[in-house]
Amino acid sequence: MSSTQKVPNKSGESWTLEEESLLYELKWNGLTYAIIASQLSRSIYACEKKYRNTDWTKKPFFDTAKRRLRDNYKQALVDKVSNAKDQKLHTSVLQSEILADRLESVVISLPKVAKPVYKRSERKVKSKHLPEDVGLIISDAHIGHHHTLEETGGLSEYNIDIFKARVEFLKSTTADIVELHSKLYDLPNLHIFCPGDMVAGMNNVGAWSATYINMSILDQAVEGAEALADMIYYWLGLFDNIYFYGVMGNHGRCSNRGVEKEYVNWDYIAYKFLEAKFSQNPRVKFVIPKAWWTMQTIRNHKFLLIHGEDVRGSTAIRGLSTYTDHMIGIIKDIPEYVIAGHFHSAAELSTNYGRLILNGSFIGGEIYSLKDLQKSSKPEQKIFGIHDRRGLTWMYNIDLSHAE
């Protein structure tokens, strides 16, 4: 069967070995599910489900499959969805989809390496208290940023090794806190809120200096996905389910602000890497919107998650209050809790409708904040309990500087 030949619609029918081989080759060559579905006369959903749920390493054609598609065929497909008037736009969109799908394919096809999983202590005695979920905010890692003690006069330093040490500390400290509280009641689920700025950023796309970035943007995104995946694997030994909510930060932009769409962002790519890694694990669930915000209901309480770049005001927390008032008017819904990052300072403020929560960072004080703003901050992240009736109960700021 040629790569361009269509077969009769076989919705609901079993896949033949020949169809599986073609699906694998087309996907490996970077084609989107929409294009593959048109070639196989199956639905996009059927193609994606088949590709994600198949262990291709066990197929007889895995080691011998050849890439049948050539550049001229790909170009023909590009031309097919374009016309003379908007060919440039369609071509750009299609190429972006091909790149994203290729990156996802690489992640899925990587060898599966067993990661350490936390082993719980003996189960507590049955409690009469209602269960709670755990919320954890992970933001502003700025992977790829680098400054030394000499450059700050001994005030601060940060590099990839310090980031990794702080990841390990966050893993273990979270486990300790959960073990402590689980002696009183069940903690079945973990909700990870990720307000963005996992990466330090690309050169010349924002108001930050490339002088203090010593990793390529691709390496930053991959390191971010690997770090998040490592933490999630570890915590699967503690929780029945883990939910991940991720929005993009300003440091992840792929070009100057306004040049590309908001989700053309390396934080978004890192989150999609992460989602692909857990695509066959039903205990890990993802919400990765293309918008700059997301609202989630957890144990009867509404959480609004944003990055915080658009917040304006005399202070970050007061600016977040004004921003939230405006968002409530726009979305016509009232969140009980608003979570943001961006400012690298942990803070909280009670409001008429709930609470505003600003997360800290992994990096703490750095050249810009110390020299230009004359402000330092601890590298810290927030963890809290979520109760059905009482909402947020206990809360801790995890000081990551103890990792050193």
C-alpha positions as CSV (number, residue, x, y, z in Angstrom):
1,M,0.0,0.0,0.0
2,S,1.6,3.3,-1.0
3,S,1.8,6.2,1.5
4,T,-0.7,8.2,-0.4
5,Q,-3.3,5.5,-1.0
6,K,-6.5,5.8,1.0
7,V,-8.4,2.8,2.3
8,P,-12.2,2.6,2.9
9,N,-13.4,4.0,6.2
10,K,-12.6,1.4,8.8
11,S,-13.9,3.2,11.9
12,G,-14.2,0.7,14.7
13,E,-12.4,-2.1,12.8
14,S,-9.2,-3.8,14.0
15,W,-5.9,-2.5,12.8
16,T,-4.0,-4.6,10.3
17,L,-0.2,-4.9,10.6
18,E,0.2,-3.0,7.4
19,E,-1.9,-0.1,8.8
20,E,0.1,-0.1,12.1
21,S,3.3,0.0,10.1
22,L,2.2,3.0,8.1
23,L,0.9,4.8,11.2
24,Y,4.2,4.3,12.9
25,E,6.2,5.5,9.9
26,L,4.0,8.5,9.2
27,K,4.2,9.6,12.9
28,W,7.9,9.0,13.1
29,N,8.4,11.2,10.1
30,G,6.7,14.1,11.9
31,L,3.2,14.1,10.3
32,T,0.3,15.3,12.5
33,Y,-2.6,13.1,13.5
34,A,-4.9,15.1,11.3
35,I,-2.8,14.2,8.2
36,I,-2.3,10.6,9.2
37,A,-6.0,10.2,9.8
38,S,-6.8,11.5,6.3
39,Q,-4.3,8.9,4.8
40,L,-5.7,6.0,6.8
41,S,-9.4,7.0,6.6
42,R,-9.7,6.8,10.4
43,S,-10.6,9.4,12.9
44,I,-7.9,11.6,14.5
45,Y,-8.8,10.2,17.9
46,A,-8.4,6.6,16.7
47,C,-5.0,7.3,15.3
48,E,-3.8,9.1,18.4
49,K,-5.2,6.5,20.7
50,K,-3.6,3.7,18.7
51,Y,-0.2,5.4,18.5
52,R,-0.1,6.2,22.2
53,N,-1.3,2.8,23.5
54,T,0.9,0.6,21.3
55,D,4.3,-0.7,22.4
56,W,6.0,-0.3,19.1
57,T,9.2,-2.0,20.3
58,K,7.3,-5.3,20.3
59,K,6.1,-5.0,16.7
60,P,7.9,-7.1,14.0
61,F,8.6,-4.0,11.8
62,F,10.1,-1.9,14.6
63,D,13.8,-2.5,13.8
64,T,13.4,-2.6,10.0
65,A,10.8,0.2,9.4
66,K,12.0,2.6,6.8
67,R,11.0,6.2,6.4
68,R,8.9,6.1,3.2
69,L,8.1,9.8,3.2
70,R,10.4,12.2,1.4
71,D,10.7,16.0,1.6
72,N,8.8,16.4,-1.6
73,Y,5.8,14.5,-0.2
74,K,5.8,16.6,2.9
75,Q,5.9,19.7,0.8
76,A,3.0,18.3,-1.3
77,L,1.0,18.0,1.9
78,V,1.8,21.5,2.9
79,D,0.7,22.8,-0.5
80,K,-2.5,20.7,-0.3
81,V,-3.7,22.6,2.8
82,S,-2.6,26.0,1.5
83,N,-3.8,28.3,-1.2
84,A,-2.1,31.2,-2.9
85,K,-3.5,33.7,-0.6
86,D,-2.6,32.2,2.8
87,Q,0.0,29.7,2.0
88,K,2.6,31.3,4.2
89,L,0.3,31.1,7.3
90,H,-0.8,27.5,6.7
91,T,2.8,26.4,6.0
92,S,4.0,28.0,9.3
93,V,1.2,26.4,11.3
94,L,1.8,23.0,9.8
95,Q,5.5,23.2,10.3
96,S,4.9,24.1,14.0
97,E,2.6,21.1,14.4
98,I,5.2,18.8,12.8
99,L,7.9,20.1,15.1
100,A,5.7,19.7,18.2
101,D,4.7,16.2,17.2
102,R,8.3,15.2,16.4
103,L,9.4,16.3,19.8
104,E,6.6,14.4,21.5
105,S,7.5,11.3,19.4
106,V,11.1,11.5,20.6
107,V,10.0,11.6,24.2
108,I,7.6,8.7,23.9
109,S,10.2,6.5,22.1
110,L,13.0,7.1,24.7
111,P,14.0,4.1,26.7
112,K,12.0,3.8,29.9
113,V,14.3,4.1,32.9
114,A,13.0,3.1,36.3
115,K,13.0,6.1,38.6
116,P,13.0,6.0,42.4
117,V,9.6,5.9,43.9
118,Y,8.9,6.9,47.5
119,K,8.2,4.0,49.8
120,R,5.6,4.9,52.4
121,S,6.0,4.0,56.1
122,E,3.3,1.7,57.7
123,R,-0.2,2.9,57.1
124,K,-1.8,4.9,59.9
125,V,-4.7,3.7,61.9
126,K,-8.1,4.5,60.4
127,S,-9.1,8.1,61.0
128,K,-12.5,9.7,61.6
129,H,-11.3,12.9,59.9
130,L,-12.3,13.6,56.4
131,P,-9.5,13.2,53.8
132,E,-7.7,16.2,52.3
133,D,-5.8,16.7,49.1
134,V,-2.4,18.3,48.9
135,G,-1.6,21.3,46.8
136,L,2.0,22.1,45.8
137,I,3.2,25.1,43.8
138,I,6.3,24.7,41.6
139,S,7.4,27.8,39.8
140,D,10.2,30.2,38.7
141,A,12.9,27.5,38.5
142,H,14.8,29.6,35.8
143,I,16.7,26.5,34.6
144,G,19.8,27.7,32.7
145,H,20.4,30.8,34.8
146,H,23.9,31.0,36.2
147,H,25.5,33.5,38.6
148,T,28.3,33.1,41.2
149,L,29.1,34.1,44.7
150,E,31.8,36.3,43.4
151,E,29.4,38.2,41.2
152,T,27.0,39.0,44.1
153,G,29.7,39.6,46.8
154,G,28.9,36.4,48.5
155,L,25.1,37.0,48.7
156,S,23.8,34.4,46.3
157,E,24.7,31.8,43.6
158,Y,22.7,29.7,41.3
159,N,23.4,27.1,38.6
160,I,22.1,23.8,37.3
161,D,23.6,21.7,40.1
162,I,22.0,23.9,42.7
163,F,18.7,23.6,40.9
164,K,19.0,19.8,41.0
165,A,19.9,19.8,44.6
166,R,16.9,21.9,45.4
167,V,14.7,19.5,43.4
168,E,15.9,16.6,45.6
169,F,15.2,18.6,48.7
170,L,11.7,19.5,47.5
171,K,11.0,15.8,46.8
172,S,12.1,14.6,50.2
173,T,10.6,17.5,52.2
174,T,7.2,17.1,50.5
175,A,7.3,13.4,51.4
176,D,8.1,14.2,55.0
177,I,5.2,16.7,55.3
178,V,2.7,14.3,53.7
179,E,3.8,11.5,56.0
180,L,3.3,13.7,59.0
181,H,-0.2,14.8,58.0
182,S,-1.2,11.3,56.8
183,K,-1.0,10.1,60.4
184,L,-4.1,12.1,61.0
185,Y,-6.2,11.6,57.8
186,D,-5.9,10.3,54.3
187,L,-4.2,12.4,51.6
188,P,-5.2,10.6,48.4
189,N,-4.3,13.2,45.7
190,L,-1.6,15.7,44.9
191,H,-2.3,18.8,42.8
192,I,0.7,20.5,41.3
193,F,0.2,24.1,40.3
194,C,2.9,25.3,37.9
195,P,2.7,29.1,37.2
196,G,5.6,29.1,34.8
197,D,9.1,30.4,34.3
198,M,10.6,26.9,34.5
199,V,13.2,28.1,31.9
200,A,15.5,31.1,32.2
201,G,14.7,32.0,28.6
202,M,16.1,32.6,25.1
203,N,18.5,35.4,24.2
204,N,17.1,38.7,23.2
205,V,13.4,38.0,23.7
206,G,12.8,39.8,27.0
207,A,14.2,42.3,29.5
208,W,16.8,39.8,30.9
209,S,20.4,39.5,30.0
210,A,21.8,36.5,28.2
211,T,25.0,37.1,30.1
212,Y,23.6,35.0,33.0
213,I,22.2,32.2,30.9
214,N,24.6,29.3,30.1
215,M,22.3,26.6,28.6
216,S,20.5,26.5,25.3
217,I,16.8,26.9,25.5
218,L,16.1,23.4,24.3
219,D,18.3,22.0,27.1
220,Q,16.4,24.2,29.6
221,A,13.1,22.8,28.5
222,V,14.3,19.2,28.6
223,E,15.9,19.7,32.0
224,G,12.6,21.2,33.3
225,A,10.5,18.3,32.0
226,E,13.0,15.7,33.4
227,A,13.0,17.4,36.8
228,L,9.2,17.6,37.0
229,A,8.9,14.0,35.8
230,D,11.5,12.8,38.4
231,M,9.4,14.5,41.2
232,I,6.1,13.0,39.9
233,Y,7.5,9.5,39.7
234,Y,8.8,9.8,43.2
235,W,5.5,11.1,44.6
236,L,3.5,8.3,42.9
237,G,4.5,6.2,45.9
238,L,2.7,8.7,48.2
239,F,-0.6,9.4,46.3
240,D,-3.3,7.6,44.5
241,N,-3.5,10.3,41.8
242,I,-1.4,13.3,40.8
243,Y,-2.9,16.3,38.9
244,F,-0.7,18.8,37.0
245,Y,-1.9,22.3,36.0
246,G,0.6,24.4,34.0
247,V,0.5,27.9,32.6
248,M,3.3,29.8,30.8
249,G,5.6,32.4,32.2
250,N,7.2,35.3,30.4
251,H,10.7,33.8,30.4
252,G,9.6,31.0,28.2
253,R,8.6,33.1,25.2
254,C,10.0,32.1,21.9
255,S,10.1,35.6,20.5
256,N,9.5,39.2,21.6
257,R,6.1,39.8,23.2
258,G,3.4,40.2,20.6
259,V,5.3,38.6,17.8
260,E,3.9,35.1,18.4
261,K,0.9,33.7,20.1
262,E,1.0,33.4,23.9
263,Y,1.4,29.6,24.0
264,V,4.4,29.7,21.6
265,N,6.4,29.3,24.8
266,W,9.1,26.9,26.1
267,D,7.3,26.4,29.3
268,Y,4.4,25.0,27.3
269,I,6.8,22.7,25.4
270,A,8.3,21.5,28.6
271,Y,4.8,20.7,30.0
272,K,3.9,18.8,26.8
273,F,7.2,16.8,27.1
274,L,6.1,15.9,30.6
275,E,2.6,15.0,29.5
276,A,4.0,12.7,26.8
277,K,6.2,10.9,29.4
278,F,3.1,10.0,31.4
279,S,0.7,9.4,28.5
280,Q,0.2,5.7,29.5
281,N,-0.1,6.3,33.2
282,P,-3.8,6.9,34.2
283,R,-2.8,8.1,37.7
284,V,-1.2,11.2,36.4
285,K,-3.5,13.8,34.7
286,F,-2.7,17.1,33.0
287,V,-4.3,20.4,32.3
288,I,-2.1,22.5,30.0
289,P,-4.1,25.3,28.5
290,K,-3.0,27.5,25.6
291,A,-4.5,30.4,27.6
292,W,-2.6,32.4,30.2
293,W,-4.9,31.2,32.9
294,T,-6.9,28.3,34.1
295,M,-9.6,27.8,36.7
296,Q,-9.9,24.4,38.4
297,T,-12.4,23.1,41.0
298,I,-10.7,21.0,43.7
299,R,-12.7,19.5,46.6
300,N,-15.5,22.0,46.0
301,H,-13.2,25.1,45.9
302,K,-12.2,27.1,42.8
303,F,-8.5,27.9,42.1
304,L,-7.4,30.5,39.5
305,L,-3.8,29.9,38.3
306,I,-1.9,32.6,36.4
307,H,1.8,33.5,36.0
308,G,1.7,37.1,37.2
309,E,3.5,39.0,34.5
310,D,0.4,41.1,33.9
311,V,0.0,42.1,37.5
312,R,0.5,45.8,38.1
313,G,0.5,47.7,41.4
314,S,2.5,49.3,44.2
315,T,3.2,45.9,45.6
316,A,2.9,42.5,44.0
317,I,0.2,41.1,46.3
318,R,-1.9,44.3,46.1
319,G,-1.5,44.3,42.4
320,L,-2.6,40.7,42.3
321,S,-5.8,41.8,44.2
322,T,-6.6,44.4,41.6
323,Y,-5.8,42.0,38.8
324,T,-8.1,39.3,40.3
325,D,-11.0,41.9,40.6
326,H,-10.6,42.6,36.8
327,M,-10.5,38.8,36.0
328,I,-13.6,38.2,38.0
329,G,-15.4,40.8,35.9
330,I,-14.2,39.2,32.6
331,I,-14.7,35.5,33.3
332,K,-17.9,36.1,35.4
333,D,-16.8,33.6,38.0
334,I,-15.3,34.0,41.5
335,P,-12.2,32.0,42.5
336,E,-11.7,31.3,46.2
337,Y,-8.0,31.0,45.7
338,V,-5.7,32.8,43.2
339,I,-2.2,31.3,42.7
340,A,0.6,33.2,40.9
341,G,4.4,33.3,40.7
342,H,6.7,35.7,38.8
343,F,7.7,37.9,41.7
344,H,10.0,35.4,43.4
345,S,8.5,36.4,46.8
346,A,6.2,34.2,48.9
347,A,3.2,36.1,50.2
348,E,-0.5,35.7,51.0
349,L,-3.5,38.1,51.3
350,S,-7.0,37.4,52.5
351,T,-9.8,38.9,50.4
352,N,-13.6,39.1,50.5
353,Y,-13.8,36.0,48.4
354,G,-10.9,33.9,49.6
355,R,-7.1,34.2,49.5
356,L,-4.3,35.4,47.2
357,I,-1.2,33.3,47.1
358,L,2.2,34.3,45.6
359,N,4.8,31.6,45.3
360,G,8.5,32.0,45.8
361,S,11.2,30.8,43.4
362,F,14.0,28.2,43.1
363,I,16.6,30.9,42.4
364,G,16.1,33.3,45.3
365,G,18.0,36.6,45.1
366,E,19.9,37.2,41.8
367,I,21.8,40.0,40.1
368,Y,18.8,41.9,38.9
369,S,16.8,41.8,42.2
370,L,19.9,42.4,44.4
371,K,21.4,45.2,42.4
372,D,18.6,47.0,40.6
373,L,15.7,46.4,43.2
374,Q,17.9,46.1,46.3
375,K,15.8,43.2,47.3
376,S,16.6,39.6,48.2
377,S,14.3,36.7,48.8
378,K,14.5,33.1,49.9
379,P,14.3,30.3,47.4
380,E,11.0,28.6,48.5
381,Q,7.9,26.9,47.3
382,K,4.5,26.5,48.9
383,I,2.6,23.3,50.0
384,F,-0.8,23.2,51.6
385,G,-3.9,21.0,52.4
386,I,-7.2,21.3,50.7
387,H,-10.3,20.3,52.7
388,D,-13.8,19.7,51.3
389,R,-15.5,22.2,53.6
390,R,-12.7,24.3,55.1
391,G,-10.7,24.9,51.9
392,L,-7.0,25.6,52.5
393,T,-6.0,24.3,55.9
394,W,-2.3,23.9,56.8
395,M,0.4,25.6,54.7
396,Y,4.2,25.6,54.7
397,N,6.8,27.5,52.8
398,I,9.6,25.0,51.9
399,D,12.9,26.8,52.2
400,L,15.0,25.3,49.4
401,S,18.2,27.0,50.6
402,H,18.5,24.1,53.1
403,A,19.4,21.9,50.2
404,E,22.9,23.3,50.3
